[in-house]
Amino acid sequence: MVAGGFALAADSYHHQGRAYRGVELQGRALGGLTEEQVAQELTTLAAGLLAAPVEVRHEGTLVELVPDQAGIALDKKATLAAVMEVGHEAGWLERGRQRLAASVGSVAIEPVFVVDEQGFQFEVDQLALAFEELPKNARLLLTEKGPRAVAAEEGLSLRRDLLQQAVLAALRTSSAEVEAPLESVPPKVGTDAARRALETAKVAFSRPLVLRYQDLNFELSVEQLTRMAAVPETERATALSFDTDTSRELLEKLLAPIRHPAVDARLKPVLGEKNLEVIPSKSGVEIDWDSLFRDLARLAGDPNAAYVPVPTLRAEPKVTTTDALALGMRREVSSFTTYFKAGDTARGNNIRQVAKLLDGTIVHPGETFSFNGTVGPRTKAAGFDEAPVIVGGVLTPGVGGGICQVSTTLFNAVFFAGLPVDERKPHSFYIDHYPLGRDATVSYGTVDFKFRNDSDRPLLISAQAGENSVEITLAASSWERTVEYEAQSPDRLREPRTTSSNPRRLRDPSLARGEQALEQGVPGREVTVTRVVKDLEGEVLLRDEFPSVYAPKDYVLRIG
């Protein structure tokens, strides 16, 4: 034992400050080298290893990934420490075991790598285009010979996390090739849904269908039913759907004799007098569209169904007679206008649609207004078009894009009216046609904009949208508040992680195959807007802050 201790001590002295004999790194013998010499070897190794492309393969497709361009680097400090620790840093028993192993053979050290996740993501975005395929939904085709089901096709998606693991493993073993880790992406509409739709369609399109309301009958021809029908985007028991834009447009005209819109109360000046006459409100009758579409889908494919009953709802006016009496000689409390591009048809339509839904809304004293609760779901059947929305930090096509412009306009009208805001969230990145720090994003079911009427007077919301602008005005019989505010200079500016010459690359199903569109990046920033609300005598009624943190928006190249 003593002799072994002396031998170990002598061996330690001989290798002091040097890599122990038999230590190797990817076939390079490092034993006997000083720490500085090992560091030089690591620099040489990294230069060659990380510049050599790794081939990513799948079946007949091959794409090269250059590690250093993909944000992969050798952790020289950690690798150097691993080399120099062999035979030096462990307890004397372990050191003895290590030295014995090195004396009769070799000790292989694995290199340690670090990955810049952003750099890896951007490089792999481009590589993924060679392997990924968008799934294709099953669909129902209506041909001259009748309806026909077209099968769905699964897509392929690259597992970026598994690819990173595979590339790092290849680098550790000096391998130049990895298999692309792909996973299948199921379509939203499967083949079974199309087949169910086909069976329903064979019945639904075999004869005309009658809609009945009291003693009124409305007949839908086979041709009309064919144009109205669609396969829904989700698997469900009733595979055929009539909840479509075409269906709503046709049925609104066909069922017009049933529908009687509610009439809002109005204030009319009396000739020769200073008083205002209140024209009373009237309730109306509206179609219960959700129930009607469900019944159509259920009964159209039922060969025993003689007709489909038309369900209705009582339509209440937005401005009741009581509201009109309370508003009396109303005056403007606050107003705000924002602008958009006149040529953006879909966005403009969505903005005008929301303005109609908001216009004439009364917020009673003590009541909390909910944007989502008032506007409702943003669906095609409700009249909304597909326009860009923010998803995952990038603009993505989605139904209802542009609605946040209206919520932002309303937020500013509420801001300058001095009303308390219960819920408001800024956009994920800065949009320069909105006031900095005074925007409000919404998303049905998740993100809402809410404010409270803490006054003792009813508040009327008027919303008007034109060709390139939307204006929202708040009015009440009287208002006794003033608003002061201050917006600090934006700080912590952060540039996008990408550039116009090296953008993220993403598949975009809204573009034609091969078509490309570059989306500009925007720096991130932080800002806080402070507001002070006072009464007419200068007493502070409310003091609040609206912090906004905008992340950098990447440059994105969309590819069809």
N, C-alpha and C positions, 0 to 999 in steps of 0.2 A: 504493500500500500504506500509506504514511504517512498520507495523507488519510483512507483508510478506517479506520485505527486511531484517528485523532482523532475521526472521526464516531462510531465505536463507543463511544469513551470518553465523548463528549458525551451520546450516547443513554443510556449506563449511568447517568450522573449525573442525567439528567432523570427516569429511572424508578427511581432509588434508593429502596428501601423500598416500592416499589409493584409491583403486578402489571403485566406488560408489556401494551402495547396489543394488542388482538386476541385476548387469552386469554378463552376461554369455558368455562363449565361448565354443561352441559345447557341451552344457549340463553341463559344469563345472561352478559352482558358484564361481565368483571371487570377489564378493562384500566384502569390508572390508580388502582385502589383500593389503599389501604394494607393492610398485613397484618391490622390489626384490622378493617377494613371487610370484607375477604374472609372473615374468620372469622365475622362477623355474617351474611354472605350464606349461608355454609355452614350455620349454625344454622337459618336460615329455610328453606333448601332441605331439610334433613333432616326438619324438622317436617312439611312438606307431603308430601314424597316417601315417607317411611316410614309415615305414617299412612294413606296412600291404599291401598286394598286392591288386590292383584294377583289377577286371576281365573285360577283353575286349572281347565282344561276338559278333558273327554274325552267325545266324542260329545255326548249330550244332558245330561251332568252338569256343573254349574258350582259351584265352591266358592271362596269368597273367602279369601285369606290376607293378613292385615295384617302387613307386614314387622316393625314395631317390637314387635308382640306375639309374633312368631316368633323373637325374639332377634337380629334384624338391626339393626345400627347403622352410621352413617356414621363412618368413621375420620377425624375432622376434622383430626387432626395430620398424617396421611399425605397427605390430600387438599390441605390448605393448603400443605404443602411442595411438592407437585407443581405447584400453581398458581404459587407464588412462584419456583420454579426456572427457569421458562421465560424465556430471555433473560438469566439472571443467573448460574446456577451452572456451566454447561458451559464448556469451553475457548472461546477467543475466536472460533475458526472456527465452532464449533457454535452459539455465541451469535449470531454474525452470521447463520447460516442460519435459526435460530429467529426472529430479529427480522425478517428479510426476509419469512419466511412469514407472520408476524403482520401486517406492514405491508400486504401485498397481499391478505390474506384473514383467516383466523383460525386459532388453535390451540385445538383442543377437548381439554379435560382430562377424563378419565374419573374419576368419584368412586371412592374406595376404601372398601370395606365390610368390617366384621368381623361374625362370626357366633358367637353363643353356642350351641354345638352342643347343649347340653342343652335350652335353651329352644326351639330349632328342632325338635328331636326331639319334644318334648311337643306342640307345636302341630300338627306334621304327623301325629302319631299319630291325632289327632281328624279331621284332614282326610282321612286315608287311608281311613277307614271309608266314605266316600262312593264310593270307587273300587274298593277291594279286594274280591275275591270268593274264598272258600275253594274249593279244588278238590274235586271229587266223584269218589270212587273208583268204578271199574267194579265191578259186583257180579253175582253169580249169584242169580237168583230161582228158587225151586222152586214152580211153579204146578200147578194141577190138570191142565193140559195138558202138564206136563213142565217141565224146567229151561229157563230163558231168561236170556240175557246182557243186561245193561243197560250201555250205553256210559258211559265216563268223561267227565268234563267238566273242562277246564282252569280253573284259577283265575287271578286277576290280583293282582299285587303292585306297590305303588308303589315306584319307585326313589328313595329319599330323597336320595341323593347327587346324582343327575341333576336332581331337582327344585330342590335348593338352587342348583345352577349356573344353571338356567334362570331362577329368580327373580332372582338377582344380575344376570344378563345383561339381564333386563327392566328392572331398576332403573337400570342404566347407560344404557339407551336410552330411558328414560321410557315403556316399554311397559306396558300395564295387563293383559296377558293372556299366559298360557303354556299349553302343552299338557302335561297330566299324563303324565309318563314312566312307563308301565306295562310290566311284563314278565309273560309267562305263567308260571304255576306248574303244573308237571305233577302229576297225582295220583299217589299211591303205587301204586295198582293201575290199570294201563292197560287199555284196551279189549281189546287182544290177549290179556292174561292172562285176562280173562273169557271170551273166545272159546275159548281153550284149555281153560279149566275146563269150558265147555259141552260140548265134544267128549268130554272125559273123563267128565263127569257122565252123558252119555247112555248110556255103557257101564256106569258104576259103579252107576247106579240102575235098571238093566234086569233085575237078578236078585239074589237073596240072595248074601252072601259068607260063606265059611267060614273061621274061624280054627282052626288045628290046632296042638296041642302033644302030642307023642308019640302016644298012642292016643286023645286027647281032641279032640272037635270042638265048636266054638262057632259057631253060625250068627247072622249079622247080617242082619236083614230089610232090605228096600228102604227102609221107613219109618225104621228106625234109621240106616241109612247117610245118608239125606237129612238127618236132624237133626244128625249128626256132622260133615258136610262144611262147608267154608268156602273162600273165596278168600283166599289169603295177602296180606299187605300189601306184598309186593315182587314184582317180575317175576322169575319163574324158570321153568325148563323144565317142571316138573310144576306145573301151574296149580291143581289141586285139592288141598286140604289137609284132613287129618283130625286135625291137632294143635290141638284145641279143648278148651275146658272141658267142653262137653257130651260129647265123645268120651271124654275121660279118665274122667269120672264114670260113663258107661255101661260102659266097658271094665273099670274097677276092680271093678264088681259082677259082670260077666259072667265075668271071668277069675279071680275069687276062689279057685276050687279049685286054681289053679296056684301062687298066691302064698303063701309061708310066711315071715313076717317073722323077722328074726334076733332072738335072745333075748340080752339083756345078762346078764352075770354079776352075781350079787347076793351081799351079805353078810347072813347070817342068824344071829341070836343063838342059841346052844345053851343049852337049858333046863338050869338048875342049874350052868352054867359061865360063866366070864367070856370064853371064847373065841368067835370068830365062825366060822361055817361058810360056805364059799364055794360058792354054787350055780353050777355052770359055765355058760359062755356056749354058744350054739348058732348055727351059721350058718343062713342061710335062702335062699329063692329069691325073686327079684323080677323083674318084667317089665322088659326093656330098652325103655323107652317110646320113646326117640328112634328106635331102629331099627324098632320096630313101626309108628310113624306114617309113617316113610319108605316102608316096605314096603306099607302100606295105600294110600298115595297112588300108588305105582307100579303095584300089582297090581289095584287096584279098577277101573281103567280099561283093563285088559288082558283082552280077551274070551277069551283062551286060558288064563288063570290059573284053576286048579282050586281053589286055597285059598291062604291067607296063613299062613306059619309064624309062630308066636309065639316071639320070641327072649327068652331069660332071662339073668339075671346072678346070680352068687353074692352074697348079701347078708351082709355081715360085721357083727357086733355092734359097737356103739360101745364097750362096756365088755367086754373079754375076760376070761377067767379069770385071766390073768397080771396084768391091770390091777387086778382086784379084790383079788388077793393083795397087790399092791404098795400099794394104798390102805389096806388093813387098817382100823384104827379111825380113819377120816378125821375131820377136824374142819374147821369153817368157817375159811377164811383171810380172806375179805372178802365183802361183799355190798352191792348197791346197787339202788335202786328208782327208777323214773321213772313219771310218770303221763300219761295222755292222756284225751281226752273219750270217755265211754262211748258217746255217740250216733254217733260217727264209725265206721260199720260197716266200710267198706273199709280204713281205717287200722288198726282193731283186728284185722281178719282178717290183714292182712299181718304185724303185730307177733306175733300168736300163731303164724303159720306159721313165722316165723324162730325164735321161741323153741323150737318143736318140733325144728327142725333143729339148733339149738345144744345142746339139753338132752342131757346124758350124754356130751358130747365130752371125750375125754382128751387132754391136752397133755403129752407125755412129756418127761423131762429133756433139755434141750438143743434141744428142738423149737421151731420158730417157727410160731405160729398165724396163719392168714390167714382173715379174716372172709369175703371173697369166695370163697376156696377151699372153705370149709366150707358156706356157705349156697348157693352156686351162682347161676346166672342167675335174675333176677326176671322170670318170664314168667307169662302167664295159665295156660298149660298146667301150670306147676309149682304152681299154686294161689294165685297172687298177684292182688290186685285193683288197680284203677286208683285212685290217690289222689294228692294234690298232691306234686310233687317240685320242687326248685329248679333252674331252667334260666335262664341269662342274667339272674340277679338277681331273678327273679320266680317265684312258685309256678305251676307248670304241671302239668296232669293228666298222669300217667304211671303205668305199671304198677309196683307195688312201693313206692309212697309210704308213708312211716312206718317204713321199715326202719332209717333213721338213728337212730331212737329206741332201737332195740335195740343198735346199734353204740355209741351214746353211753353206754348203761347198762353195756355190757360194758367200755368204756374206763374208766369210773369204778371198776368192781370191780377191774380190773387196776391202776389207779392206786393204790388203797388197799392192794392186795396187795404193792406195791413191786416189781412186775415191770418189766423194761425194755421200752419201747415202740419198735418199729422203724419204724412208719409210722402217722401220724395227721394228719388234716387237719381244721381247723374248718369249720363251715358258712360260706357266703359272706356271710350276715348273721346277726345275733344273734337267737336264739330264746329267749324269756324263761322257758320251762319247763325249760330245761337249765341246769346250773350254769355261770356265766360263765367262759369259758376252759377248760371241761372237757367239750366236746362233740367228737364224731368223726363226720364224714360219710363215706359210702361210695357208690360207684357201680360196678356190675359192669364189669370190663374196664378201668377207668381209675383210680379212687380206692379204696384198700383200707385196712383197719385191721389192723395186725399187732403182735403182742407175742411175747416169747420167754420160755420157761420156763428160766431160768438156774439153777434149783435142781437138786438131785439126787433130787427126788421127783415122781412123777406128779401132775398137777393135774386135778381134775374140774370141768367147767363144768356147773352146773345152771341152767336157765332156765325160769321160770314166768310166763305172761302171763294176767291175769284180765280182768275186764270193763273196767277203766280203768287198769291198771298192769302193768308188767313188772319182774320182779325177777331179777337174775343173781347167783349165788353161786359162789365159787371155794372148793374144798376140797382138802385134802391130809392125809397121815398126820400131819404136824407142820409147823410154820412158825415161823421165828425171825427175824421182821423187824418193824420199826415204821416208820411213815411220818409225816413232818411236811411241811407244805406252807404256802405263802403265795401269795395272789393279790393283786397290786398293784391299786390303784384304777384303773378304766378311764380312759384319757386319750384325747385327740384326738377328742372326740365330734363327729360330723358329722351334721347334720340331713339328712333326705331332700331330694332335689332337687324333690320335688313336695309338694302338700298335698292334704288331703281335698277341697277345693273346686276344685283344679286338678290332678287325677291324670293319670298316663299312661293312655291308652285303647288297649286291645288286643282283637283278635278272640279269642274263646274258643269253639272248636267243641264243647266239652262243655255249653255253655249253649244254651237254646232261643233262636230268633231273636228279638231285641229284649230278651231278659232281661239284667239288669245285676247285677254283684256288685262291691262295693268292697272292696279288700284294703288293710289298714292299713299305713302306713309305719313304719319302725323306724330310729332314729338309728344311725349307724355308730360304732364304738369300737375301741380296741386294749387288750389286756390280756395279761400274761404270768404264768403260774402256775409257781412254783418248787417242786420236790419234793426232799426229802432222805430217803433210805432208809437205815436203820441196823439193825445186828444187835442182839441183846438186851443186848449189853455196851456199846452206844453207838457202835461203830465205824461210820463212814460206808461203806456199800456202793455207793451210787449217788446222784448229784446231777444232776438234769436240769431243763430248762425247757421249757414248752409255750406258745409265743407264739401268739396268735390275733389276726387282723386281720379285723374285721367291717365290710364296706362298708355304707353306708346302704341301706335297702330302700325303694324308691319306693312311694308310694300308687298303686295300680293299679285302674282301673275296667275290669272285664272285660265285654265285650259280646258277646252271642250273635248 
